[in-house]
């Protein structure tokens, strides 16, 4: 005859093993979560430093607090510079100039702001997610730098006072 304690031990062993496995899994998940928290904190620190540098650049200051010199010509195709009075779309990379040209054309015809899919079609690109997202990225960058604006989420128009052109 089997003892009651023996039966309990039989059932306890797999439960204990499962608890140990779950504790190990929990420790691994906790460790991974801690790493993500550290990564988030580091990215936050870098982002805050970058925003401060961007704000100083917009204000015309260097990180050291000196007055920044405005370059005579912004190198086309390098970065999307922050828009300022007197800066034309010609300083932008050709693909950004094309987008700005479409936005300018839409403004002159009095049409509604364009969405990413419409701009993708007008640029002659295949309407596939990768191309549409590439256009969206360019538009968001133009909005962030003051070249365009997003009056309605997902719809883009030429920023006030900016001239387009390709």
N, C-alpha and C positions, 0 to 999 in steps of 0.2 A: 504494500500500500504506500502511495506517495504522500509525503508530508505536506501540510499546508504551507509551511515555510519554504519548502523546496519549490512548490508551484509559484509562490510569490517571487522568489529569487529568479526563477526562469523568466517571469514577466518583467521584472525590474531591470535585468541586464540589457535588453534591447532599448528600453526607455532611457536608461542611463547613457548608453552609447549614442542614442539620438540627441540627448541633451548636450553631450560633449561635442558632437558634430555641429550642432546649432550654435554653441558657444564659440567654437572656432570660426564658424562662418560670420557670426556677429562681430568678433574681433577683427576679422579681415575687412568687413564692411565699415566698421568704425574707423579703422586705419585709413581706408580709401577716402572716407568722408572727411577726415581730418586733413588729408592732403588737398582735397578740393577746397576746403575752407582756407588753407594757406594760399593756394593758387588764386582764389578770389580776392583775398586781402592784397596779395602782391599786384595783381592786375589793377585793383582799385588804387593802389599807391602810384603805379605807373600812369594810370589814366588821369589821376588828379594832377600829377606833375605835368602831363602833356596838356591838359586843359589850361593850367596856369600859363604854360609857355604859349599856347594858342591865344589866350587872352592878352598876354603881353605883346604878341606879334600883331594882333588886331589894333592894339593901342599904340603900336609903333615902337615898342620897347624890346630890348634884348633881355635874356634871362638875368643878366647882371644889373639891369635897371637903366642902361644907357639908351639913348635914342637910336633906333635902328635905321640904317640907310636903306632906302628903297632901291632895289636893283633896277638898272636902266631897262633891262629886258628880262622878262621871266622866261626861262627856258621852256619852249613848247614841249609838251609830252611828259614833263617830269612829274609835277604835282599839280593838283587843282588849287591855285592860289585863292586866298580869301578875296572876294570881290571888293573893289574900292573904286571910287570915282576916277574916271580916266582909264580904267583897265578894260580892254576889249577882249572879246572871245578869241581873238587871234593868238592869245597867249596859251590857250588850251590845246591839248592833244587833238588831232584830227577827229577822232571819234566823239569827243566832247563837243567840238565845234559843230559836228553834224547834228547832235542832239540840240544844241543851242539854236541852230538854224531852224530846226523844226518847231521849237518853242516860239521863236521870233515870228516865224511864218504864221503860226496859229494865232499869235497875238494880233498881227496885222489884219488877218481875215476876220477877227472878232469871234473866233470859235471857242468852244469850251476847252478847259484844260485837258491834256491828253493823259491816258493811262499807259502803263509800261507795255502792254500788249500792242496798243495802237502805235506807239513809237517804234517797237520792234518791227512791225509790218512796214511802217514808213521808211525805216532804215534799210529795208530789203533783206532782213535776216529771217531765217526759219523761225517759226513760232513754236519753239520748244522750250521747256522750262529753263534749261541752262542759258539760252540767249535772253529770255525775258528777265531772268534774275540778274544777268550781267547788265542789262539796260537799267533795271531797278537800282542796282548798286551805283551806277554812274549818276542817275538822277538824285539819289539820296545824297551822294557826295556833292553834287552841284547845289542842292538845297542847303546842306551843312555849311558850305563856303559862301552862300549868299548870291549865287548866280541865278538860281531858280527858287520857286517856292511851291509848296504843296497846299493849295487852298482847301482841298478836300482830301482826306486820306486816300492815297493811291492815284491821285490826279495831280499832274504837274504843269506849271506854267512858268513863263519867263519872269524873273524877279523884277520888281519895280525899278525903272530907270536903267535897266541893262539892255544892251543891244546885242542881238545875236549875230549870226552870220557864219558862213562856212568857208 
